[in-house]
Amino acid sequence: MDDIGDPLALEEQVCFALSVAARGVVAVYKPLLEPFGLTHPQYLVMLALWQHAPLSVKDLSRLLQLDPGTLSPLLKRLEAAGYVRRERDSADERLLAVSLTPAGVALREEALKIPPAVVDRLGMDLAELRQLHTALTGVIAAASGTPSPAGPR
């Protein structure tokens, strides 16, 4: 076999490696999120809100890179769980604002246990994970046609 190998070999495909890695990492999160009644996509919403709340649905959609139609059911379930509140923005009635409830704010303290547990379960050191994050951020930027925050390489 030459250096390049078969360009159509499954194990050579970046898309395959990313897909399998994403499923594997989400599976690591699943048992950590279950006690909170959260799915991984709901956890991502909560992360965004813990950092930036309140947010309009439009801004939350942009931040998470999710279609508003995909985001809406997640927000409805988080609201039913008592973690978020959705209401019309007082400054612009056309916008739906999402804010955290006291239970949603309190959940953040419990969620602080999740990142170290994920690192532990992955069995990778923090430097490796930071390097991976930097590489994936570059892939996201390249795939979306936006400049990488790390700059050109």
N, C-alpha and C positions, 0 to 999 in steps of 0.2 A: 504494500500500500504506500502511495506517495504522501508527501507532506500535507497536501490539501485534503486527501481522502475524497469520499463521495459527497458532493455538495448538497445532495438530497438525503443523506443519511439522517435519520431522526435524531440521533444523539449529537449531531453537529449543529442542530438548529437552535438559535438563540431563543426563538419563540417557544420552543418546547421546554428548554431549561427554565425560562421565566415562568411559564405556565405551571410546571411541576413544582418549582420553588414557591410560587405564590400559594398554591393549594396546600403545600406542606407547612408553610409559615402560618397560614390562617388556621390550619388544624391544631397548631401549637397554642394559638390564642383561645380556641373554642372552650376548652375546659376551664380556662382562667376567667372567661367572660360569663359563663353559664350562671355562676352564683349571683350575678348582677342582673340576670335576665336580658343580657345584651348579645346581639349577633356582632360579627366583626364589622359589617358596614355601619351598624348603629354606634359601635365604639368609635369609629372614625368620625362620625358626626359629633359625638360627645367631645372627642379630642379637639375638634375645630371650635366648638362652643366654649370649652374650658379656656381656650386661648384667646378667643375673639368676641365672645357674646356681649351684647346681642348682635345678631346678624340677620340681614334680610335673606329670604330663601334664595333669591338670585345670587347674593354674595356667597352664601354657603355652597350653593351649587357650583359656582366658579372655583371656590377654594378647594373643594373636594373633587373637582373635575367629574361631577356626576350630573346627568341630565335631571332637570327639575321633576320630570315624571317618575324617575327612579327615587329621587330624594323624598318626594311627598309621602309615600307610604312609610318610609323609615321614620319620618318626623311624626306621623300619626301614631305609630306604635310607641315611640319615645314619649309622646304626650300622654297616651293611655297608661304608660308605666309611671307617669308622674315626674319624669325627669326634665321635660321641656314644656314651654308654653308657646303657642303660636297665636299671634294677634296682629291685627292691622296696624301698620306703622302710623303713629299719630301725625308725623310730618308729611307722609305721602300714603293716603288710603289705598293706593294701588299695590303697595308692597306689603308682603306678609313678613312680620318680624318674628324671629325665633329667639327666645331667651331661656335661661336656665331657671328651674324652680329651686327652692331651697333643697329639695331632695337631689336634684341634679348637681347642685354645687357641692353638697355633702358627699356625693358619690366620688368626686375627684380624689378625696383623701384616701378612699379605699382603692381606687384605681392606681394609685402610686405604687402599689405592690406588683402590678402587671409587668412593666418593662423589665425589672430585674428577674422576674420569674421566666419571662420569655428568653432572656439572655442565658439563664441557667439551663433551660430545657433545650435550647439550640446547641449548647455545648461549644459555642464559639466565643472567643474573647472579644471584648468591646472594640479593640482596634480593628479586628477583622470586620465586625459589623459596621463600624463607621466607614471603613473603606468600601464595603459593599454598598452602603447607602449612597456614598458619593458617586460610585459607578452607576447605580440605578438612577440617580437623579440626572446624570448625564444622558443615560438612555432615554429617559422620559423627555428631556429637553430636545434631544435629537429627533425622537419620533414625533414630537409636536411641532418641530421647526422653530423652537424658541432657543435663545442663547442659554447655555448652561451657566448656573450660578457659579460654578467652579472656574468658569472661563474657558477659552480655547485650549486645546491640548496639542 
